[in-house]
């Protein structure tokens, strides 16, 4: 893929693994439209060569993964500190991340190239913002009237995230899914339809693997520009989407430059956050922990995290105790599209595969 998308870094280990897996779902189809016939390869080439890097619109994400209803953060986090590393802080971070795996969420998205992004997650009575403009990144929560400012190291376009603004664009989701296209996938073109009022080709990915939890993926590709406007994912054996993300409206022109300027409101609590600087010898940023390990290929991929400061205490989290079940060797967060296995020794394994595959990865079988 030639598109350069902003990379979102989750704040804790479980969302990091989830983000690396396959999480997406289908939107209900609209009335069919007439478009020139294209082969699957031609539609794939449209996506790979799209030149759209500036747009704005409203993104709606809906997840129906079979997770239990989550308690309010305040009910589990208690009245203690929300600082990272504390029990209440970790619980709040886990709850914020899991929130985006349930229900429906709406966000306004503004993008102008790889260094200017604004994401506004709209809650019922509040708003959460992520604003990236060059080397400056702001995270703002209107409910708390609190803002965090991060200055990125020179040459680094990786945008940090506190876990509260994890909605992505359909194009970002499509990029991850299309990375699985190969011998393990049957690719077809379904009925043409409309998304956000624009005619799209329906690119359908059907895994050949008997192990994956994913039944099919549908990507709505804009017929004029090749930009993915929706991604729908169905779990194996289910007709209703388990996860969907799509534009409800979109404008394929550069947003106003002023949208990427952010000034904290009067009275806001402002925090400065430092990021690791590049190692002068290697030129790479110093990482606080070992990176994830990826085993398997395509739809059977398993992502694992080694035991560390963030993962070793997860099993003690009251929040995870409510959304996971006890299994041999640890606990399981089970959804219709993704399983996350937390072993008793603090390691984490995730994938769109059955629990047995994750346990085999944990034991090295």
Beta strands, then each sheet from edge to edge (+ up, - down):
strand 1: 8-9
strand 2: 54-64
strand 3: 102-112
strand 4: 116-122
strand 5: 127-133
strand 6: 136-141
strand 7: 146-151
strand 8: 159-160
strand 9: 185-189
strand 10: 193-195
strand 11: 198-207
strand 12: 214-222
strand 13: 228-235
strand 14: 243-251
strand 15: 269-273
strand 16: 293-295
strand 17: 302-305
strand 18: 325-327
strand 19: 330-334
strand 20: 339-343
strand 21: 348-351
sheet 1: 1+ 8+
sheet 2: 9+ 11- 12+ 13- 14+ 2- 3+ 4- 5+ 6- 7+ 15+
sheet 3: 9+ 11- 10+
sheet 4: 16+ 17- 21+ 20- 19+ 18-
end
